C-alpha cells in the first residue's frame, strides 16, 4: 500500500531493443495536478498507458489509488479505472 495516489518505482519499458522508460520514478498525491511533457518519442504516452494498465512494465512497480497494479489483470483494473 502506498500513501501516494500514483507512484512509479523504477519503471523500465522497452520495445524490441529500444528503451523508452529507464528507471522512471515519481509520485502524484491525491488532489495534486501534474504534467508530463517533452518532445515526441520520450515516453509520455507510454507512461500514461502504464497508469491506465494498458501496458505492463518490464521492470519496476506501478501504484494507482494506493494499490500496486503492476501485475493486475484487466478485470482487476476495471475497478481502479471506474474511479
mmCIF file of the N, C-alpha and C atoms, coordinates in Angstrom:
data_MODEL
# 
_entry.id   MODEL 
# 
loop_
_atom_site.group_PDB 
_atom_site.id 
_atom_site.type_symbol 
_atom_site.label_atom_id 
_atom_site.label_alt_id 
_atom_site.label_comp_id 
_atom_site.label_asym_id 
_atom_site.label_entity_id 
_atom_site.label_seq_id 
_atom_site.pdbx_PDB_ins_code 
_atom_site.Cartn_x 
_atom_site.Cartn_y 
_atom_site.Cartn_z 
_atom_site.occupancy 
_atom_site.B_iso_or_equiv 
_atom_site.pdbx_formal_charge 
_atom_site.auth_seq_id 
_atom_site.auth_comp_id 
_atom_site.auth_asym_id 
_atom_site.auth_atom_id 
_atom_site.pdbx_PDB_model_num 
ATOM 1   N N  . UNK A 1 1  ? 0.856   -1.188 0.000   1.00 0.00 ? 1  UNK A N  1 
ATOM 2   C CA . UNK A 1 1  ? 0.000   0.000  0.000   1.00 0.00 ? 1  UNK A CA 1 
ATOM 3   C C  . UNK A 1 1  ? 0.891   1.237  0.000   1.00 0.00 ? 1  UNK A C  1 
ATOM 4   N N  . UNK A 1 2  ? 0.489   2.244  -0.762  1.00 0.00 ? 2  UNK A N  1 
ATOM 5   C CA . UNK A 1 2  ? 1.269   3.470  -0.865  1.00 0.00 ? 2  UNK A CA 1 
ATOM 6   C C  . UNK A 1 2  ? 0.457   4.643  -0.361  1.00 0.00 ? 2  UNK A C  1 
ATOM 7   N N  . UNK A 1 3  ? 1.136   5.644  0.169   1.00 0.00 ? 3  UNK A N  1 
ATOM 8   C CA . UNK A 1 3  ? 0.446   6.850  0.606   1.00 0.00 ? 3  UNK A CA 1 
ATOM 9   C C  . UNK A 1 3  ? 0.160   7.791  -0.570  1.00 0.00 ? 3  UNK A C  1 
ATOM 10  N N  . UNK A 1 4  ? 0.788   7.539  -1.712  1.00 0.00 ? 4  UNK A N  1 
ATOM 11  C CA . UNK A 1 4  ? 0.611   8.382  -2.894  1.00 0.00 ? 4  UNK A CA 1 
ATOM 12  C C  . UNK A 1 4  ? -0.495  7.819  -3.783  1.00 0.00 ? 4  UNK A C  1 
ATOM 13  N N  . UNK A 1 5  ? -1.154  8.694  -4.551  1.00 0.00 ? 5  UNK A N  1 
ATOM 14  C CA . UNK A 1 5  ? -2.228  8.221  -5.428  1.00 0.00 ? 5  UNK A CA 1 
ATOM 15  C C  . UNK A 1 5  ? -1.667  7.516  -6.654  1.00 0.00 ? 5  UNK A C  1 
ATOM 16  N N  . UNK A 1 6  ? -0.618  8.072  -7.244  1.00 0.00 ? 6  UNK A N  1 
ATOM 17  C CA . UNK A 1 6  ? 0.081   7.418  -8.350  1.00 0.00 ? 6  UNK A CA 1 
ATOM 18  C C  . UNK A 1 6  ? 1.550   7.388  -7.983  1.00 0.00 ? 6  UNK A C  1 
ATOM 19  N N  . UNK A 1 7  ? 2.164   6.227  -8.190  1.00 0.00 ? 7  UNK A N  1 
ATOM 20  C CA . UNK A 1 7  ? 3.589   6.109  -7.904  1.00 0.00 ? 7  UNK A CA 1 
ATOM 21  C C  . UNK A 1 7  ? 4.246   5.191  -8.923  1.00 0.00 ? 7  UNK A C  1 
ATOM 22  N N  . UNK A 1 8  ? 5.296   5.672  -9.520  1.00 0.00 ? 8  UNK A N  1 
ATOM 23  C CA . UNK A 1 8  ? 6.162   4.863  -10.378 1.00 0.00 ? 8  UNK A CA 1 
ATOM 24  C C  . UNK A 1 8  ? 7.416   4.589  -9.573  1.00 0.00 ? 8  UNK A C  1 
ATOM 25  N N  . UNK A 1 9  ? 7.814   3.319  -9.511  1.00 0.00 ? 9  UNK A N  1 
ATOM 26  C CA . UNK A 1 9  ? 9.012   2.930  -8.757  1.00 0.00 ? 9  UNK A CA 1 
ATOM 27  C C  . UNK A 1 9  ? 9.986   2.231  -9.705  1.00 0.00 ? 9  UNK A C  1 
ATOM 28  N N  . UNK A 1 10 ? 10.944  2.961  -10.215 1.00 0.00 ? 10 UNK A N  1 
ATOM 29  C CA . UNK A 1 10 ? 11.981  2.367  -11.061 1.00 0.00 ? 10 UNK A CA 1 
ATOM 30  C C  . UNK A 1 10 ? 11.442  1.677  -12.294 1.00 0.00 ? 10 UNK A C  1 
ATOM 31  N N  . UNK A 1 11 ? 10.458  2.276  -12.955 1.00 0.00 ? 11 UNK A N  1 
ATOM 32  C CA . UNK A 1 11 ? 9.811   1.638  -14.109 1.00 0.00 ? 11 UNK A CA 1 
ATOM 33  C C  . UNK A 1 11 ? 10.731  1.648  -15.328 1.00 0.00 ? 11 UNK A C  1 
ATOM 34  N N  . UNK A 1 12 ? 10.817  0.490  -15.953 1.00 0.00 ? 12 UNK A N  1 
ATOM 35  C CA . UNK A 1 12 ? 11.590  0.304  -17.182 1.00 0.00 ? 12 UNK A CA 1 
ATOM 36  C C  . UNK A 1 12 ? 10.681  -0.342 -18.207 1.00 0.00 ? 12 UNK A C  1 
ATOM 37  N N  . UNK A 1 13 ? 10.665  0.197  -19.445 1.00 0.00 ? 13 UNK A N  1 
ATOM 38  C CA . UNK A 1 13 ? 9.883   -0.386 -20.529 1.00 0.00 ? 13 UNK A CA 1 
ATOM 39  C C  . UNK A 1 13 ? 10.660  -0.222 -21.827 1.00 0.00 ? 13 UNK A C  1 
ATOM 40  N N  . UNK A 1 14 ? 10.784  -1.326 -22.561 1.00 0.00 ? 14 UNK A N  1 
ATOM 41  C CA . UNK A 1 14 ? 11.451  -1.300 -23.856 1.00 0.00 ? 14 UNK A CA 1 
ATOM 42  C C  . UNK A 1 14 ? 10.556  -1.979 -24.885 1.00 0.00 ? 14 UNK A C  1 
ATOM 43  N N  . UNK A 1 15 ? 10.678  -1.533 -26.114 1.00 0.00 ? 15 UNK A N  1 
ATOM 44  C CA . UNK A 1 15 ? 10.008  -2.154 -27.253 1.00 0.00 ? 15 UNK A CA 1 
ATOM 45  C C  . UNK A 1 15 ? 11.111  -2.611 -28.195 1.00 0.00 ? 15 UNK A C  1 
ATOM 46  N N  . UNK A 1 16 ? 11.159  -3.925 -28.402 1.00 0.00 ? 16 UNK A N  1 
ATOM 47  C CA . UNK A 1 16 ? 12.271  -4.550 -29.111 1.00 0.00 ? 16 UNK A CA 1 
ATOM 48  C C  . UNK A 1 16 ? 13.552  -4.176 -28.378 1.00 0.00 ? 16 UNK A C  1 
ATOM 49  N N  . UNK A 1 17 ? 14.499  -3.524 -28.994 1.00 0.00 ? 17 UNK A N  1 
ATOM 50  C CA . UNK A 1 17 ? 15.751  -3.174 -28.307 1.00 0.00 ? 17 UNK A CA 1 
ATOM 51  C C  . UNK A 1 17 ? 15.804  -1.713 -27.901 1.00 0.00 ? 17 UNK A C  1 
ATOM 52  N N  . UNK A 1 18 ? 14.690  -0.992 -28.020 1.00 0.00 ? 18 UNK A N  1 
ATOM 53  C CA . UNK A 1 18 ? 14.668  0.439  -27.721 1.00 0.00 ? 18 UNK A CA 1 
ATOM 54  C C  . UNK A 1 18 ? 14.029  0.695  -26.356 1.00 0.00 ? 18 UNK A C  1 
ATOM 55  N N  . UNK A 1 19 ? 14.824  1.154  -25.399 1.00 0.00 ? 19 UNK A N  1 
ATOM 56  C CA . UNK A 1 19 ? 14.300  1.504  -24.078 1.00 0.00 ? 19 UNK A CA 1 
ATOM 57  C C  . UNK A 1 19 ? 13.570  2.842  -24.174 1.00 0.00 ? 19 UNK A C  1 
ATOM 58  N N  . UNK A 1 20 ? 12.312  2.854  -23.745 1.00 0.00 ? 20 UNK A N  1 
ATOM 59  C CA . UNK A 1 20 ? 11.506  4.076  -23.767 1.00 0.00 ? 20 UNK A CA 1 
ATOM 60  C C  . UNK A 1 20 ? 11.478  4.709  -22.376 1.00 0.00 ? 20 UNK A C  1 
ATOM 61  N N  . UNK A 1 21 ? 11.306  3.893  -21.356 1.00 0.00 ? 21 UNK A N  1 
ATOM 62  C CA . UNK A 1 21 ? 11.359  4.362  -19.964 1.00 0.00 ? 21 UNK A CA 1 
ATOM 63  C C  . UNK A 1 21 ? 12.497  3.623  -19.272 1.00 0.00 ? 21 UNK A C  1 
ATOM 64  N N  . UNK A 1 22 ? 13.384  4.376  -18.639 1.00 0.00 ? 22 UNK A N  1 
ATOM 65  C CA . UNK A 1 22 ? 14.522  3.773  -17.947 1.00 0.00 ? 22 UNK A CA 1 
ATOM 66  C C  . UNK A 1 22 ? 14.584  4.274  -16.512 1.00 0.00 ? 22 UNK A C  1 
ATOM 67  N N  . UNK A 1 23 ? 14.265  3.402  -15.578 1.00 0.00 ? 23 UNK A N  1 
ATOM 68  C CA . UNK A 1 23 ? 14.333  3.713  -14.149 1.00 0.00 ? 23 UNK A CA 1 
ATOM 69  C C  . UNK A 1 23 ? 13.550  4.986  -13.800 1.00 0.00 ? 23 UNK A C  1 
ATOM 70  N N  . UNK A 1 24 ? 12.301  5.063  -14.277 1.00 0.00 ? 24 UNK A N  1 
ATOM 71  C CA . UNK A 1 24 ? 11.452  6.233  -14.032 1.00 0.00 ? 24 UNK A CA 1 
ATOM 72  C C  . UNK A 1 24 ? 10.756  6.089  -12.684 1.00 0.00 ? 24 UNK A C  1 
ATOM 73  N N  . UNK A 1 25 ? 10.925  7.095  -11.848 1.00 0.00 ? 25 UNK A N  1 
ATOM 74  C CA . UNK A 1 25 ? 10.274  7.125  -10.541 1.00 0.00 ? 25 UNK A CA 1 
ATOM 75  C C  . UNK A 1 25 ? 9.675   8.500  -10.311 1.00 0.00 ? 25 UNK A C  1 
ATOM 76  N N  . UNK A 1 26 ? 8.419   8.528  -9.866  1.00 0.00 ? 26 UNK A N  1 
ATOM 77  C CA . UNK A 1 26 ? 7.759   9.778  -9.486  1.00 0.00 ? 26 UNK A CA 1 
ATOM 78  C C  . UNK A 1 26 ? 6.515   9.453  -8.690  1.00 0.00 ? 26 UNK A C  1 
ATOM 79  N N  . UNK A 1 27 ? 5.981   10.440 -7.997  1.00 0.00 ? 27 UNK A N  1 
ATOM 80  C CA . UNK A 1 27 ? 4.736   10.273 -7.252  1.00 0.00 ? 27 UNK A CA 1 
ATOM 81  C C  . UNK A 1 27 ? 3.805   11.437 -7.560  1.00 0.00 ? 27 UNK A C  1 
ATOM 82  N N  . UNK A 1 28 ? 2.511   11.158 -7.479  1.00 0.00 ? 28 UNK A N  1 
ATOM 83  C CA . UNK A 1 28 ? 1.465   12.173 -7.570  1.00 0.00 ? 28 UNK A CA 1 
ATOM 84  C C  . UNK A 1 28 ? 0.510   11.895 -6.418  1.00 0.00 ? 28 UNK A C  1 
ATOM 85  N N  . UNK A 1 29 ? 0.297   12.894 -5.586  1.00 0.00 ? 29 UNK A N  1 
ATOM 86  C CA . UNK A 1 29 ? -0.592  12.732 -4.445  1.00 0.00 ? 29 UNK A CA 1 
ATOM 87  C C  . UNK A 1 29 ? -2.032  13.092 -4.817  1.00 0.00 ? 29 UNK A C  1 
ATOM 88  N N  . UNK A 1 30 ? -2.974  12.583 -4.044  1.00 0.00 ? 30 UNK A N  1 
ATOM 89  C CA . UNK A 1 30 ? -4.396  12.859 -4.258  1.00 0.00 ? 30 UNK A CA 1 
ATOM 90  C C  . UNK A 1 30 ? -4.623  14.369 -4.281  1.00 0.00 ? 30 UNK A C  1 
ATOM 91  N N  . UNK A 1 31 ? -5.365  14.842 -5.276  1.00 0.00 ? 31 UNK A N  1 
ATOM 92  C CA . UNK A 1 31 ? -5.684  16.256 -5.404  1.00 0.00 ? 31 UNK A CA 1 
ATOM 93  C C  . UNK A 1 31 ? -4.599  17.078 -6.075  1.00 0.00 ? 31 UNK A C  1 
ATOM 94  N N  . UNK A 1 32 ? -3.475  16.473 -6.350  1.00 0.00 ? 32 UNK A N  1 
ATOM 95  C CA . UNK A 1 32 ? -2.364  17.171 -6.987  1.00 0.00 ? 32 UNK A CA 1 
ATOM 96  C C  . UNK A 1 32 ? -2.494  17.075 -8.508  1.00 0.00 ? 32 UNK A C  1 
ATOM 97  N N  . UNK A 1 33 ? -2.137  18.129 -9.200  1.00 0.00 ? 33 UNK A N  1 
ATOM 98  C CA . UNK A 1 33 ? -2.123  18.124 -10.661 1.00 0.00 ? 33 UNK A CA 1 
ATOM 99  C C  . UNK A 1 33 ? -0.680  18.094 -11.119 1.00 0.00 ? 33 UNK A C  1 
ATOM 100 N N  . UNK A 1 34 ? -0.364  17.174 -12.010 1.00 0.00 ? 34 UNK A N  1 
ATOM 101 C CA . UNK A 1 34 ? 0.984   17.046 -12.553 1.00 0.00 ? 34 UNK A CA 1 
ATOM 102 C C  . UNK A 1 34 ? 0.914   17.046 -14.069 1.00 0.00 ? 34 UNK A C  1 
ATOM 103 N N  . UNK A 1 35 ? 2.004   17.418 -14.681 1.00 0.00 ? 35 UNK A N  1 
ATOM 104 C CA . UNK A 1 35 ? 2.103   17.475 -16.136 1.00 0.00 ? 35 UNK A CA 1 
ATOM 105 C C  . UNK A 1 35 ? 3.251   16.588 -16.589 1.00 0.00 ? 35 UNK A C  1 
ATOM 106 N N  . UNK A 1 36 ? 3.007   15.819 -17.626 1.00 0.00 ? 36 UNK A N  1 
ATOM 107 C CA . UNK A 1 36 ? 4.070   15.052 -18.266 1.00 0.00 ? 36 UNK A CA 1 
ATOM 108 C C  . UNK A 1 36 ? 4.302   15.722 -19.609 1.00 0.00 ? 36 UNK A C  1 
ATOM 109 N N  . UNK A 1 37 ? 5.479   16.290 -19.790 1.00 0.00 ? 37 UNK A N  1 
ATOM 110 C CA . UNK A 1 37 ? 5.739   16.982 -21.042 1.00 0.00 ? 37 UNK A CA 1 
ATOM 111 C C  . UNK A 1 37 ? 7.127   16.648 -21.560 1.00 0.00 ? 37 UNK A C  1 
ATOM 112 N N  . UNK A 1 38 ? 7.271   16.805 -22.853 1.00 0.00 ? 38 UNK A N  1 
ATOM 113 C CA . UNK A 1 38 ? 8.550   16.531 -23.504 1.00 0.00 ? 38 UNK A CA 1 
ATOM 114 C C  . UNK A 1 38 ? 8.326   16.394 -24.993 1.00 0.00 ? 38 UNK A C  1 
ATOM 115 N N  . UNK A 1 39 ? 9.410   16.285 -25.689 1.00 0.00 ? 39 UNK A N  1 
ATOM 116 C CA . UNK A 1 39 ? 9.312   16.185 -27.144 1.00 0.00 ? 39 UNK A CA 1 
ATOM 117 C C  . UNK A 1 39 ? 8.787   14.808 -27.548 1.00 0.00 ? 39 UNK A C  1 
ATOM 118 N N  . UNK A 1 40 ? 8.493   14.663 -28.803 1.00 0.00 ? 40 UNK A N  1 
ATOM 119 C CA . UNK A 1 40 ? 7.969   13.421 -29.347 1.00 0.00 ? 40 UNK A CA 1 
ATOM 120 C C  . UNK A 1 40 ? 8.943   12.262 -29.095 1.00 0.00 ? 40 UNK A C  1 
ATOM 121 N N  . UNK A 1 41 ? 8.394   11.141 -28.649 1.00 0.00 ? 41 UNK A N  1 
ATOM 122 C CA . UNK A 1 41 ? 9.191   9.935  -28.501 1.00 0.00 ? 41 UNK A CA 1 
ATOM 123 C C  . UNK A 1 41 ? 9.903   9.749  -27.182 1.00 0.00 ? 41 UNK A C  1 
ATOM 124 N N  . UNK A 1 42 ? 9.607   10.574 -26.183 1.00 0.00 ? 42 UNK A N  1 
ATOM 125 C CA . UNK A 1 42 ? 10.324  10.438 -24.912 1.00 0.00 ? 42 UNK A CA 1 
ATOM 126 C C  . UNK A 1 42 ? 9.565   9.613  -23.864 1.00 0.00 ? 42 UNK A C  1 
ATOM 127 N N  . UNK A 1 43 ? 8.366   9.112  -24.185 1.00 0.00 ? 43 UNK A N  1 
ATOM 128 C CA . UNK A 1 43 ? 7.680   8.199  -23.282 1.00 0.00 ? 43 UNK A CA 1 
ATOM 129 C C  . UNK A 1 43 ? 6.453   8.733  -22.571 1.00 0.00 ? 43 UNK A C  1 
ATOM 130 N N  . UNK A 1 44 ? 5.921   9.874  -22.998 1.00 0.00 ? 44 UNK A N  1 
ATOM 131 C CA . UNK A 1 44 ? 4.728   10.434 -22.340 1.00 0.00 ? 44 UNK A CA 1 
ATOM 132 C C  . UNK A 1 44 ? 3.541   9.485  -22.439 1.00 0.00 ? 44 UNK A C  1 
ATOM 133 N N  . UNK A 1 45 ? 3.226   9.046  -23.628 1.00 0.00 ? 45 UNK A N  1 
ATOM 134 C CA . UNK A 1 45 ? 2.084   8.147  -23.827 1.00 0.00 ? 45 UNK A CA 1 
ATOM 135 C C  . UNK A 1 45 ? 2.324   6.791  -23.186 1.00 0.00 ? 45 UNK A C  1 
ATOM 136 N N  . UNK A 1 46 ? 3.547   6.319  -23.239 1.00 0.00 ? 46 UNK A N  1 
ATOM 137 C CA . UNK A 1 46 ? 3.880   5.037  -22.616 1.00 0.00 ? 46 UNK A CA 1 
ATOM 138 C C  . UNK A 1 46 ? 3.667   5.130  -21.105 1.00 0.00 ? 46 UNK A C  1 
ATOM 139 N N  . UNK A 1 47 ? 4.039   6.243  -20.510 1.00 0.00 ? 47 UNK A N  1 
ATOM 140 C CA . UNK A 1 47 ? 3.827   6.453  -19.078 1.00 0.00 ? 47 UNK A CA 1 
ATOM 141 C C  . UNK A 1 47 ? 2.338   6.414  -18.744 1.00 0.00 ? 47 UNK A C  1 
ATOM 142 N N  . UNK A 1 48 ? 1.525   7.139  -19.507 1.00 0.00 ? 48 UNK A N  1 
ATOM 143 C CA . UNK A 1 48 ? 0.084   7.161  -19.264 1.00 0.00 ? 48 UNK A CA 1 
ATOM 144 C C  . UNK A 1 48 ? -0.547  5.782  -19.453 1.00 0.00 ? 48 UNK A C  1 
ATOM 145 N N  . UNK A 1 49 ? -0.078  5.038  -20.440 1.00 0.00 ? 49 UNK A N  1 
ATOM 146 C CA . UNK A 1 49 ? -0.609  3.690  -20.672 1.00 0.00 ? 49 UNK A CA 1 
ATOM 147 C C  . UNK A 1 49 ? -0.284  2.753  -19.515 1.00 0.00 ? 49 UNK A C  1 
ATOM 148 N N  . UNK A 1 50 ? 0.832   2.978  -18.845 1.00 0.00 ? 50 UNK A N  1 
ATOM 149 C CA . UNK A 1 50 ? 1.142   2.186  -17.643 1.00 0.00 ? 50 UNK A CA 1 
ATOM 150 C C  . UNK A 1 50 ? 0.181   2.533  -16.504 1.00 0.00 ? 50 UNK A C  1 
ATOM 151 N N  . UNK A 1 51 ? -0.102  3.816  -16.341 1.00 0.00 ? 51 UNK A N  1 
ATOM 152 C CA . UNK A 1 51 ? -1.022  4.239  -15.279 1.00 0.00 ? 51 UNK A CA 1 
ATOM 153 C C  . UNK A 1 51 ? -2.411  3.646  -15.500 1.00 0.00 ? 51 UNK A C  1 
ATOM 154 N N  . UNK A 1 52 ? -2.846  3.597  -16.756 1.00 0.00 ? 52 UNK A N  1 
ATOM 155 C CA . UNK A 1 52 ? -4.166  3.067  -17.089 1.00 0.00 ? 52 UNK A CA 1 
ATOM 156 C C  . UNK A 1 52 ? -4.194  1.540  -17.168 1.00 0.00 ? 52 UNK A C  1 
ATOM 157 N N  . UNK A 1 53 ? -3.038  0.911  -17.091 1.00 0.00 ? 53 UNK A N  1 
ATOM 158 C CA . UNK A 1 53 ? -2.982  -0.548 -17.129 1.00 0.00 ? 53 UNK A CA 1 
ATOM 159 C C  . UNK A 1 53 ? -2.957  -1.141 -18.517 1.00 0.00 ? 53 UNK A C  1 
ATOM 160 N N  . UNK A 1 54 ? -2.804  -0.319 -19.547 1.00 0.00 ? 54 UNK A N  1 
ATOM 161 C CA . UNK A 1 54 ? -2.753  -0.827 -20.919 1.00 0.00 ? 54 UNK A CA 1 
ATOM 162 C C  . UNK A 1 54 ? -1.400  -1.448 -21.244 1.00 0.00 ? 54 UNK A C  1 
ATOM 163 N N  . UNK A 1 55 ? -0.366  -1.063 -20.496 1.00 0.00 ? 55 UNK A N  1 
ATOM 164 C CA . UNK A 1 55 ? 0.964   -1.646 -20.641 1.00 0.00 ? 55 UNK A CA 1 
ATOM 165 C C  . UNK A 1 55 ? 1.456   -2.085 -19.267 1.00 0.00 ? 55 UNK A C  1 
ATOM 166 N N  . UNK A 1 56 ? 2.303   -3.086 -19.256 1.00 0.00 ? 56 UNK A N  1 
ATOM 167 C CA . UNK A 1 56 ? 2.946   -3.562 -18.038 1.00 0.00 ? 56 UNK A CA 1 
ATOM 168 C C  . UNK A 1 56 ? 4.433   -3.256 -18.155 1.00 0.00 ? 56 UNK A C  1 
ATOM 169 N N  . UNK A 1 57 ? 5.065   -2.818 -17.068 1.00 0.00 ? 57 UNK A N  1 
ATOM 170 C CA . UNK A 1 57 ? 6.494   -2.530 -17.136 1.00 0.00 ? 57 UNK A CA 1 
ATOM 171 C C  . UNK A 1 57 ? 7.319   -3.812 -17.259 1.00 0.00 ? 57 UNK A C  1 
ATOM 172 N N  . UNK A 1 58 ? 8.470   -3.689 -17.889 1.00 0.00 ? 58 UNK A N  1 
ATOM 173 C CA . UNK A 1 58 ? 9.415   -4.811 -17.933 1.00 0.00 ? 58 UNK A CA 1 
ATOM 174 C C  . UNK A 1 58 ? 10.107  -4.955 -16.583 1.00 0.00 ? 58 UNK A C  1 
ATOM 175 N N  . UNK A 1 59 ? 10.213  -3.859 -15.858 1.00 0.00 ? 59 UNK A N  1 
ATOM 176 C CA . UNK A 1 59 ? 10.783  -3.860 -14.506 1.00 0.00 ? 59 UNK A CA 1 
ATOM 177 C C  . UNK A 1 59 ? 10.184  -2.682 -13.748 1.00 0.00 ? 59 UNK A C  1 
ATOM 178 N N  . UNK A 1 60 ? 10.199  -2.763 -12.425 1.00 0.00 ? 60 UNK A N  1 
ATOM 179 C CA . UNK A 1 60 ? 9.652   -1.690 -11.603 1.00 0.00 ? 60 UNK A CA 1 
ATOM 180 C C  . UNK A 1 60 ? 8.216   -1.949 -11.221 1.00 0.00 ? 60 UNK A C  1 
ATOM 181 N N  . UNK A 1 61 ? 7.626   -1.008 -10.493 1.00 0.00 ? 61 UNK A N  1 
ATOM 182 C CA . UNK A 1 61 ? 6.267   -1.149 -9.975  1.00 0.00 ? 61 UNK A CA 1 
ATOM 183 C C  . UNK A 1 61 ? 5.452   0.088  -10.306 1.00 0.00 ? 61 UNK A C  1 
ATOM 184 N N  . UNK A 1 62 ? 4.142   -0.105 -10.503 1.00 0.00 ? 62 UNK A N  1 
ATOM 185 C CA . UNK A 1 62 ? 3.200   0.981  -10.743 1.00 0.00 ? 62 UNK A CA 1 
ATOM 186 C C  . UNK A 1 62 ? 2.104   0.889  -9.684  1.00 0.00 ? 62 UNK A C  1 
ATOM 187 N N  . UNK A 1 63 ? 1.905   1.994  -8.962  1.00 0.00 ? 63 UNK A N  1 
ATOM 188 C CA . UNK A 1 63 ? 0.890   2.052  -7.904  1.00 0.00 ? 63 UNK A CA 1 
ATOM 189 C C  . UNK A 1 63 ? -0.138  3.100  -8.304  1.00 0.00 ? 63 UNK A C  1 
ATOM 190 N N  . UNK A 1 64 ? -1.426  2.710  -8.255  1.00 0.00 ? 64 UNK A N  1 
ATOM 191 C CA . UNK A 1 64 ? -2.527  3.628  -8.579  1.00 0.00 ? 64 UNK A CA 1 
ATOM 192 C C  . UNK A 1 64 ? -3.572  3.504  -7.480  1.00 0.00 ? 64 UNK A C  1 
ATOM 193 N N  . UNK A 1 65 ? -4.032  4.631  -6.985  1.00 0.00 ? 65 UNK A N  1 
ATOM 194 C CA . UNK A 1 65 ? -5.043  4.665  -5.924  1.00 0.00 ? 65 UNK A CA 1 
ATOM 195 C C  . UNK A 1 65 ? -4.596  3.855  -4.712  1.00 0.00 ? 65 UNK A C  1 
ATOM 196 N N  . UNK A 1 66 ? -3.295  3.915  -4.427  1.00 0.00 ? 66 UNK A N  1 
ATOM 197 C CA . UNK A 1 66 ? -2.761  3.230  -3.266  1.00 0.00 ? 66 UNK A CA 1 
ATOM 198 C C  . UNK A 1 66 ? -2.576  1.738  -3.426  1.00 0.00 ? 66 UNK A C  1 
ATOM 199 N N  . UNK A 1 67 ? -2.806  1.203  -4.617  1.00 0.00 ? 67 UNK A N  1 
ATOM 200 C CA . UNK A 1 67 ? -2.704  -0.237 -4.852  1.00 0.00 ? 67 UNK A CA 1 
ATOM 201 C C  . UNK A 1 67 ? -1.629  -0.508 -5.909  1.00 0.00 ? 67 UNK A C  1 
ATOM 202 N N  . UNK A 1 68 ? -0.780  -1.484 -5.646  1.00 0.00 ? 68 UNK A N  1 
ATOM 203 C CA . UNK A 1 68 ? 0.213   -1.893 -6.630  1.00 0.00 ? 68 UNK A CA 1 
ATOM 204 C C  . UNK A 1 68 ? -0.505  -2.666 -7.729  1.00 0.00 ? 68 UNK A C  1 
ATOM 205 N N  . UNK A 1 69 ? -0.631  -2.061 -8.913  1.00 0.00 ? 69 UNK A N  1 
ATOM 206 C CA . UNK A 1 69 ? -1.395  -2.651 -10.016 1.00 0.00 ? 69 UNK A CA 1 
ATOM 207 C C  . UNK A 1 69 ? -0.497  -3.275 -11.080 1.00 0.00 ? 69 UNK A C  1 
ATOM 208 N N  . UNK A 1 70 ? 0.780   -3.365 -10.795 1.00 0.00 ? 70 UNK A N  1 
ATOM 209 C CA . UNK A 1 70 ? 1.742   -3.841 -11.790 1.00 0.00 ? 70 UNK A CA 1 
ATOM 210 C C  . UNK A 1 70 ? 1.335   -5.181 -12.393 1.00 0.00 ? 70 UNK A C  1 
ATOM 211 N N  . UNK A 1 71 ? 0.903   -6.109 -11.588 1.00 0.00 ? 71 UNK A N  1 
ATOM 212 C CA . UNK A 1 71 ? 0.610   -7.461 -12.061 1.00 0.00 ? 71 UNK A CA 1 
ATOM 213 C C  . UNK A 1 71 ? -0.883  -7.761 -12.192 1.00 0.00 ? 71 UNK A C  1 
ATOM 214 N N  . UNK A 1 72 ? -1.711  -6.738 -12.065 1.00 0.00 ? 72 UNK A N  1 
ATOM 215 C CA . UNK A 1 72 ? -3.156  -6.962 -12.148 1.00 0.00 ? 72 UNK A CA 1 
ATOM 216 C C  . UNK A 1 72 ? -3.585  -7.287 -13.573 1.00 0.00 ? 72 UNK A C  1 
ATOM 217 N N  . UNK A 1 73 ? -4.633  -8.123 -13.683 1.00 0.00 ? 73 UNK A N  1 
ATOM 218 C CA . UNK A 1 73 ? -5.200  -8.399 -14.999 1.00 0.00 ? 73 UNK A CA 1 
ATOM 219 C C  . UNK A 1 73 ? -6.289  -7.366 -15.314 1.00 0.00 ? 73 UNK A C  1 
ATOM 220 N N  . UNK A 1 74 ? -6.863  -7.468 -16.495 1.00 0.00 ? 74 UNK A N  1 
ATOM 221 C CA . UNK A 1 74 ? -7.837  -6.471 -16.963 1.00 0.00 ? 74 UNK A CA 1 
ATOM 222 C C  . UNK A 1 74 ? -9.062  -6.367 -16.054 1.00 0.00 ? 74 UNK A C  1 
ATOM 223 N N  . UNK A 1 75 ? -9.561  -7.488 -15.564 1.00 0.00 ? 75 UNK A N  1 
ATOM 224 C CA . UNK A 1 75 ? -10.734 -7.451 -14.680 1.00 0.00 ? 75 UNK A CA 1 
ATOM 225 C C  . UNK A 1 75 ? -10.431 -6.701 -13.387 1.00 0.00 ? 75 UNK A C  1 
ATOM 226 N N  . UNK A 1 76 ? -9.264  -6.940 -12.825 1.00 0.00 ? 76 UNK A N  1 
ATOM 227 C CA . UNK A 1 76 ? -8.888  -6.257 -11.593 1.00 0.00 ? 76 UNK A CA 1 
ATOM 228 C C  . UNK A 1 76 ? -8.731  -4.753 -11.818 1.00 0.00 ? 76 UNK A C  1 
ATOM 229 N N  . UNK A 1 77 ? -8.229  -4.366 -12.982 1.00 0.00 ? 77 UNK A N  1 
ATOM 230 C CA . UNK A 1 77 ? -8.014  -2.952 -13.284 1.00 0.00 ? 77 UNK A CA 1 
ATOM 231 C C  . UNK A 1 77 ? -9.318  -2.184 -13.486 1.00 0.00 ? 77 UNK A C  1 
ATOM 232 N N  . UNK A 1 78 ? -10.384 -2.860 -13.849 1.00 0.00 ? 78 UNK A N  1 
ATOM 233 C CA . UNK A 1 78 ? -11.655 -2.181 -14.111 1.00 0.00 ? 78 UNK A CA 1 
ATOM 234 C C  . UNK A 1 78 ? -12.124 -1.364 -12.914 1.00 0.00 ? 78 UNK A C  1 
ATOM 235 N N  . UNK A 1 79 ? -11.946 -1.882 -11.721 1.00 0.00 ? 79 UNK A N  1 
ATOM 236 C CA . UNK A 1 79 ? -12.372 -1.161 -10.513 1.00 0.00 ? 79 UNK A CA 1 
ATOM 237 C C  . UNK A 1 79 ? -11.596 0.150  -10.355 1.00 0.00 ? 79 UNK A C  1 
ATOM 238 N N  . UNK A 1 80 ? -10.304 0.111  -10.567 1.00 0.00 ? 80 UNK A N  1 
ATOM 239 C CA . UNK A 1 80 ? -9.485  1.329  -10.478 1.00 0.00 ? 80 UNK A CA 1 
ATOM 240 C C  . UNK A 1 80 ? -9.881  2.315  -11.574 1.00 0.00 ? 80 UNK A C  1 
ATOM 241 N N  . UNK A 1 81 ? -10.088 1.823  -12.792 1.00 0.00 ? 81 UNK A N  1 
ATOM 242 C CA . UNK A 1 81 ? -10.428 2.698  -13.920 1.00 0.00 ? 81 UNK A CA 1 
ATOM 243 C C  . UNK A 1 81 ? -11.774 3.384  -13.717 1.00 0.00 ? 81 UNK A C  1 
ATOM 244 N N  . UNK A 1 82 ? -12.703 2.734  -13.004 1.00 0.00 ? 82 UNK A N  1 
ATOM 245 C CA . UNK A 1 82 ? -14.006 3.357  -12.735 1.00 0.00 ? 82 UNK A CA 1 
ATOM 246 C C  . UNK A 1 82 ? -13.871 4.580  -11.844 1.00 0.00 ? 82 UNK A C  1 
ATOM 247 N N  . UNK A 1 83 ? -12.842 4.574  -10.993 1.00 0.00 ? 83 UNK A N  1 
ATOM 248 C CA . UNK A 1 83 ? -12.624 5.718  -10.078 1.00 0.00 ? 83 UNK A CA 1 
ATOM 249 C C  . UNK A 1 83 ? -12.109 6.893  -10.855 1.00 0.00 ? 83 UNK A C  1 
# 
